Amino acid sequence: MRAAAEPVILVHGGAGRAFGRRKDDPPRREALREALLAASSALSSGGGPIAAAARAVEVLEDVPLLNAGRG
């Protein structure tokens, strides 16, 4: 019998940024962290994967530093 797999949550803040570190990296990373926490919270409160994905996207769309969910 197989053990139940633990969920894995991945988020991506968008594309199009040049290589290298930028001064706005810490707030970008914090936004990604908040999206992960929101998705995790949705899963732990009984929501399924779609609810978790929706919460992560909502968080990412509210961050002007990221281009996730635009266009």
C-alpha distances in whole Angstrom, upper triangle without the diagonal:
4,7,9,12,15,18,21,25,27,31,34,37,39,41,44,45,47,45,46,46,48,49,47,44,43,43,41,39,39,39,35,34,35,33,30,31,32,28,26,28,28,24,24,27,24,25,23,23,27,28,27,29,32,32,32,35,37,37,38,40,42,43,46,45,42,43,39,40,43,45
4,6,9,12,15,17,21,23,27,30,34,35,37,40,41,43,42,42,42,44,45,43,40,39,40,38,35,35,35,32,31,32,30,27,27,28,25,23,25,25,21,21,24,22,23,21,20,24,25,24,25,29,29,29,31,34,34,34,37,39,40,43,42,39,39,36,36,40,41
4,6,9,12,15,19,22,25,28,32,34,36,39,40,42,40,41,40,42,43,41,38,37,37,35,32,33,32,29,28,29,27,24,24,25,22,20,22,22,18,18,21,19,21,19,19,22,23,22,24,27,27,27,29,32,31,32,35,37,37,40,39,37,37,34,35,38,40
4,6,9,12,16,19,22,26,29,31,33,37,37,39,38,39,38,40,41,38,35,35,35,33,30,30,29,26,25,26,24,21,21,22,19,17,19,19,15,15,18,16,17,15,15,19,20,18,20,23,23,23,26,28,28,29,32,33,34,37,37,34,34,31,31,35,37
4,6,9,12,15,19,22,26,28,30,33,34,36,34,35,35,36,37,35,32,31,31,29,27,27,26,23,22,23,21,18,19,20,17,15,18,17,14,14,18,16,16,14,13,17,18,16,18,21,21,21,23,26,26,26,29,31,31,34,33,30,31,28,28,32,34
4,7,10,13,17,20,23,26,28,31,32,34,33,33,32,34,34,32,29,28,28,26,23,24,23,20,19,20,18,15,15,17,14,12,14,15,11,12,15,14,15,13,12,16,17,14,16,19,19,18,21,23,23,23,26,28,28,31,31,28,29,26,27,30,33
4,7,10,13,17,20,22,25,28,29,31,30,31,30,31,32,29,27,26,26,23,21,21,20,17,16,17,15,12,13,14,11,9,12,12,9,10,14,13,12,10,9,12,13,11,12,15,15,14,17,20,19,20,23,24,25,28,27,25,25,22,23,27,29
4,7,10,14,17,19,21,25,25,27,26,27,26,28,29,26,23,23,23,20,18,19,18,14,14,15,13,10,12,13,10,9,13,13,11,13,16,15,14,13,10,13,14,11,11,15,15,13,16,18,18,18,21,23,23,26,24,22,23,19,21,24,27
4,7,10,13,16,18,22,22,25,24,25,24,25,26,23,20,20,20,17,15,15,14,11,11,12,10,7,9,10,7,8,11,11,10,12,15,15,14,12,9,12,12,9,9,12,12,9,12,15,14,14,17,19,19,22,21,18,19,16,17,21,23
4,7,10,12,15,18,19,21,21,22,21,22,23,21,18,18,18,15,13,14,13,9,10,12,9,7,11,12,9,10,14,14,13,16,18,19,17,15,12,13,14,11,9,13,12,9,11,14,13,12,15,18,17,20,18,15,16,13,15,18,21
4,7,9,12,16,16,19,19,20,19,19,21,18,15,16,15,12,11,12,10,7,9,10,7,7,11,11,9,11,14,14,15,17,19,20,17,16,13,14,14,11,9,11,11,7,8,12,11,9,12,14,13,16,15,12,12,10,12,15,18
4,6,8,12,12,15,16,17,17,17,19,16,14,15,14,10,10,12,10,7,11,12,9,10,14,14,13,15,18,18,18,21,23,23,21,19,16,16,17,14,11,13,13,10,9,13,12,9,11,14,12,14,12,9,10,7,10,13,15
4,7,10,10,14,15,16,15,15,16,13,11,13,12,8,9,11,8,7,11,12,10,11,14,14,14,17,19,19,20,23,24,25,22,22,19,18,18,16,13,14,14,10,9,12,10,7,9,11,9,10,9,5,6,5,9,11,14
4,7,8,12,14,16,16,15,17,14,13,16,14,11,12,14,12,11,14,15,13,15,18,18,17,20,22,22,23,26,27,28,25,24,20,19,20,18,15,16,16,13,11,14,13,9,10,13,11,11,10,6,5,5,8,9,11
4,6,9,11,14,15,15,17,15,14,17,16,12,14,17,15,14,17,18,16,18,21,21,21,23,26,25,26,29,31,31,28,27,23,23,24,21,18,19,20,17,15,17,17,13,14,16,14,13,11,8,7,8,11,11,12
4,7,9,12,14,14,16,15,14,18,17,14,16,19,17,16,20,21,20,21,24,25,24,27,29,29,30,33,34,35,32,30,27,26,27,25,22,23,23,20,18,20,19,16,16,18,16,14,12,10,9,11,13,12,13
4,7,9,10,10,13,12,11,15,15,12,14,17,16,15,19,20,19,21,24,24,24,27,29,29,30,33,34,35,33,32,28,28,28,26,23,24,24,20,19,21,19,16,17,18,15,14,11,10,10,12,15,15,16
4,7,9,9,13,13,12,16,17,14,16,19,19,18,21,23,22,24,27,27,27,30,32,32,33,36,37,39,36,35,31,31,32,29,26,27,27,24,23,25,23,19,20,22,19,17,14,13,14,16,19,18,19
4,7,9,13,13,12,15,17,14,15,19,19,18,21,23,23,23,26,28,28,29,32,33,33,35,37,38,36,35,32,32,32,29,27,28,28,24,24,26,24,21,22,24,20,19,16,15,16,18,21,21,22
4,7,10,11,10,13,15,14,14,18,19,18,20,23,23,23,26,28,28,29,32,33,34,35,38,39,37,36,33,33,33,30,28,30,29,25,25,27,25,21,23,24,21,20,16,16,18,19,23,23,25
4,7,8,7,10,12,11,12,15,16,16,18,20,21,22,24,26,26,28,30,31,32,34,36,37,36,35,32,32,32,29,27,29,27,24,24,26,23,20,22,22,19,18,14,15,17,19,23,23,25
4,5,5,9,10,10,11,14,15,16,18,20,20,22,24,25,26,28,30,31,32,34,36,37,35,35,32,32,32,29,27,28,27,23,23,24,21,19,20,20,16,15,12,13,16,18,22,21,24
4,6,7,9,10,11,13,14,16,17,19,20,22,23,25,26,28,29,31,32,34,35,37,36,36,33,33,32,29,28,29,27,24,24,24,21,19,21,20,16,15,12,14,17,19,23,23,25
4,6,6,6,9,10,11,13,14,16,17,19,20,21,23,25,26,28,29,31,32,34,32,32,30,30,29,26,25,25,23,20,20,20,17,15,17,16,12,11,8,10,14,16,19,19,22
4,6,5,6,9,10,11,12,14,15,17,18,20,21,22,24,26,27,28,30,32,30,30,28,28,27,24,23,24,22,19,19,20,17,15,17,17,13,13,9,11,14,15,19,20,22
4,5,5,6,9,10,10,12,14,15,16,18,20,21,22,24,26,27,28,31,29,30,27,28,27,24,23,23,21,18,19,20,16,15,17,16,13,14,11,12,16,17,20,21,24
4,5,5,6,9,10,10,12,14,15,16,18,20,21,23,24,25,27,29,27,28,26,26,25,22,21,21,19,16,17,17,13,12,14,13,9,11,8,10,14,15,18,19,22
4,5,5,6,9,10,11,13,14,15,17,19,20,21,23,24,26,28,26,26,24,23,23,20,18,19,17,14,14,15,12,10,12,12,8,10,7,7,11,12,15,16,19
4,5,5,6,9,10,11,12,14,15,16,18,20,21,22,24,26,25,25,22,23,22,19,18,19,17,14,15,16,13,11,14,14,11,13,10,10,14,13,17,19,22
4,5,5,6,9,10,10,12,14,15,16,18,20,21,22,25,23,24,22,22,21,18,18,18,16,13,14,15,11,11,14,13,10,13,11,11,15,15,17,19,23
4,5,5,6,9,10,11,12,14,15,17,19,20,21,23,21,22,20,20,18,16,15,15,13,10,11,11,8,7,10,9,7,10,9,9,12,11,14,16,19
4,5,5,6,9,10,11,12,14,15,17,18,20,22,20,20,17,18,17,14,13,14,12,9,10,11,8,7,11,11,10,12,11,9,12,11,13,16,19
4,5,5,6,9,10,10,12,14,15,16,18,20,19,19,18,18,17,14,14,15,12,10,12,13,10,10,14,14,12,15,14,13,16,14,17,19,23
4,5,5,6,9,10,10,12,14,15,16,19,17,18,17,17,15,12,13,13,10,8,11,11,7,8,12,11,10,14,14,13,16,14,16,18,22
4,5,5,6,9,10,11,12,14,15,17,15,16,14,14,12,9,9,10,7,4,7,8,5,6,10,10,10,14,14,12,14,11,13,16,20
4,5,5,6,9,10,11,12,14,16,14,14,13,14,13,9,9,11,9,6,10,11,9,10,13,14,14,17,17,15,17,14,16,19,22
4,5,5,6,9,10,10,12,14,14,15,14,15,13,10,11,12,9,8,12,12,10,12,15,15,15,19,18,17,19,17,18,21,25
4,5,5,6,9,10,11,13,11,13,12,12,10,7,9,9,6,6,9,9,8,10,13,13,14,18,18,17,18,16,16,20,23
4,5,5,6,9,10,11,9,10,8,9,8,4,6,8,6,5,9,10,9,11,14,15,16,19,20,17,18,15,16,19,23
4,5,5,6,9,10,9,10,10,12,10,7,9,11,9,9,13,13,12,14,17,18,19,22,22,20,22,19,19,23,26
4,5,5,6,9,9,11,11,13,10,8,11,12,9,10,14,13,13,15,18,18,19,23,23,22,23,20,21,24,27
4,6,5,7,5,7,8,9,6,5,9,9,7,9,12,12,12,15,17,17,19,23,24,22,23,19,19,23,26
4,5,5,5,6,7,9,7,6,9,11,10,11,14,15,15,17,19,20,22,26,26,24,24,21,21,25,28
4,5,7,9,11,13,11,9,13,14,13,14,17,17,17,20,22,22,24,28,28,26,27,24,24,28,31
4,6,9,12,13,10,10,14,14,12,14,17,17,17,20,22,22,24,28,29,27,28,25,24,28,31
4,6,10,11,9,10,13,14,13,15,18,18,19,21,23,24,26,30,30,28,29,25,25,28,31
4,7,8,6,7,10,10,10,13,15,15,16,19,20,21,23,27,28,25,26,22,21,25,27
4,6,5,6,9,10,11,13,15,16,17,19,20,22,24,27,28,25,25,21,21,24,26
4,5,5,6,9,10,11,12,14,16,17,18,20,22,25,25,22,22,18,18,22,24
4,5,5,6,9,10,11,12,14,15,16,19,21,23,24,21,21,17,16,19,21
4,5,5,6,9,10,11,13,14,15,17,19,22,24,21,21,17,16,20,22
4,5,5,6,9,10,11,13,14,16,18,21,22,19,19,16,15,19,22
4,5,5,6,9,10,11,12,15,16,19,20,17,16,13,12,16,18
4,5,5,6,9,10,10,13,15,18,19,16,16,12,11,15,17
4,5,5,6,9,10,11,13,17,18,16,16,13,12,16,19
4,5,5,6,9,10,11,15,15,13,14,10,11,14,17
4,5,5,6,9,10,13,14,11,11,8,7,11,14
4,6,5,7,9,12,14,12,12,10,9,12,15
4,6,5,7,11,12,10,12,10,10,13,16
4,5,6,9,9,7,8,6,7,10,14
4,6,7,10,7,7,6,6,7,11
4,6,9,9,10,9,9,10,14
4,5,6,8,9,10,11,15
4,5,7,9,11,10,13
4,7,9,12,12,15
4,6,9,9,12
4,6,6,9
4,6,9
4,7
4
